[in-house]
Amino acid sequence: MTTMIDEVQKPDDATLILKRMLNATPERAFKAWTTAEHIQQWMRPEPGMEVPLASMDLRVGGKFRIQMKKPDGEFFTAVGVFREVKPPERLVYTWDWEKDGSGAEFGEVDGKPSLITVEFLKRGKGTELVLTHNRFASVESRDNHAHGWTRGLESFAKFVEG
């Protein structure tokens, strides 16, 4: 039942909303989204990208770090803090980028955090994933994230439905 992104909305310059039906339970989808070992397997915003390191302190106030590496060796490391954790239905967290990102520990961030809300809504035997990413610093940043999240959710769906 793997389908492409069901819907991408850009209601304003600073907001992105992606919706996708998954052939998986909310519990399974939530676990795949929040477990470091699982993130390392599915987080692929670009072809050939890998996740050498991921850490998740899944609690309000806990931090996460996802280090993504392109085939050419360039790093993109996302970090943030969990604001709301309600398994298996809802997560809210900040999202920022490390300036370097190549290290094994948390590094200096850009300081332009955006906000992500992920909802895992039970729909029959499946789950509707609704990802709302807002507070982007620019339209360009929003549109770059739209591209990355679209690919990332494709990979996530294959992983969680597999």
C-alpha positions in Angstrom: 0.0 0.0 0.0 3.0 2.3 -0.3 1.9 5.5 -1.9 3.6 8.8 -2.6 3.1 11.8 -0.3 -0.6 12.3 -0.1 -0.5 16.0 0.3 2.1 18.8 0.6 0.8 22.2 1.8 2.6 25.5 2.1 0.0 27.7 3.8 2.5 30.5 4.3 6.2 31.4 3.8 7.2 29.8 7.1 5.1 26.6 7.1 5.2 23.2 5.5 2.6 20.5 6.0 3.1 16.9 4.7 0.5 14.2 5.0 1.0 10.5 4.3 -1.0 7.3 4.8 1.0 4.4 6.2 0.2 0.8 6.3 1.4 0.5 9.9 0.0 1.1 13.4 0.6 4.4 15.1 2.7 2.5 17.7 5.0 1.1 15.0 5.3 4.4 13.2 6.0 6.4 16.4 8.7 3.9 17.5 10.4 4.0 14.0 10.4 7.8 14.1 11.8 8.1 17.7 14.4 5.2 17.9 17.9 6.2 17.0 18.7 2.8 15.4 15.6 3.0 13.2 16.3 6.6 12.2 19.8 5.5 11.0 18.0 3.0 8.7 15.3 5.3 7.2 16.4 8.9 7.3 17.4 9.5 3.6 16.6 13.1 2.5 18.8 12.5 -0.5 19.9 9.4 -2.4 23.1 7.9 -1.1 22.9 9.8 2.2 23.6 7.8 5.4 23.2 8.5 9.1 26.4 7.6 10.9 25.2 8.8 14.3 21.8 9.4 15.9 20.8 10.0 19.5 17.4 10.5 21.0 16.6 11.5 24.6 12.8 11.0 24.1 11.3 13.1 26.9 10.2 16.7 27.3 13.4 18.7 27.5 15.4 15.9 26.0 17.7 16.5 23.1 18.2 14.7 19.8 20.9 14.7 17.2 20.8 13.2 13.7 24.0 13.3 11.8 23.4 12.8 8.0 26.3 12.4 5.6 26.3 12.8 1.8 28.3 10.5 -0.4 30.8 13.3 -1.0 31.5 13.5 2.7 29.5 16.6 3.5 27.6 16.5 6.8 24.1 17.8 7.7 23.5 17.4 11.4 20.0 18.3 12.8 19.6 18.9 16.5 16.7 19.9 18.7 14.8 19.6 21.9 11.6 17.7 22.5 8.8 20.0 23.6 6.0 17.4 23.7 6.1 13.6 23.7 2.8 11.8 23.7 3.3 8.2 22.4 2.1 7.0 20.0 0.2 10.0 18.7 2.2 13.2 18.9 5.7 14.7 19.0 6.7 18.4 19.1 10.4 19.4 18.8 12.7 22.1 17.7 14.9 21.6 14.6 18.2 23.4 14.0 21.4 22.6 12.1 24.9 22.4 13.5 27.4 24.7 11.8 30.0 21.9 11.3 28.1 18.7 12.1 31.0 16.3 11.5 31.8 15.6 15.1 30.5 12.9 17.3 29.1 15.2 20.0 26.7 18.2 19.9 28.3 21.2 18.2 27.6 24.9 17.6 24.2 25.5 16.0 23.0 28.0 13.4 20.6 29.4 15.9 17.6 29.6 13.6 15.4 26.8 15.1 12.2 25.8 13.4 9.5 23.8 15.0 8.2 20.3 14.0 5.0 18.6 15.0 4.5 15.0 14.0 1.1 13.4 14.5 0.4 9.7 14.1 -3.4 9.4 13.6 -5.1 6.0 13.6 -7.1 5.6 10.4 -8.6 2.1 10.2 -5.8 -0.4 10.2 -3.3 2.3 9.2 -1.9 5.6 10.3 -2.0 9.0 8.8 1.3 10.8 9.5 0.9 14.6 9.5 4.2 16.5 9.7 3.9 20.2 10.3 7.3 22.0 10.0 7.1 25.8 10.7 9.0 28.9 11.8 11.3 28.7 8.8 13.7 31.6 8.5 13.1 31.9 4.7 11.0 30.6 1.8 14.1 29.0 0.5 14.6 27.0 3.7 11.0 25.9 3.7 11.2 24.7 0.1 14.5 22.9 0.7 13.0 21.1 3.7 9.9 20.3 1.5 12.2 18.4 -0.9 14.1 16.6 1.9 11.0 15.7 3.9 9.3 14.3 0.8 12.2 12.0 0.2 12.6 11.2 3.9 8.9 10.2 4.2 9.2 7.9 1.2 12.1 6.1 2.9 10.2 6.2 6.2 7.1 4.6 4.7 9.2 1.8 3.1 10.9 1.1 6.4 7.8 1.2 8.6 5.7 -0.8 6.2 8.5 -3.4 5.4 
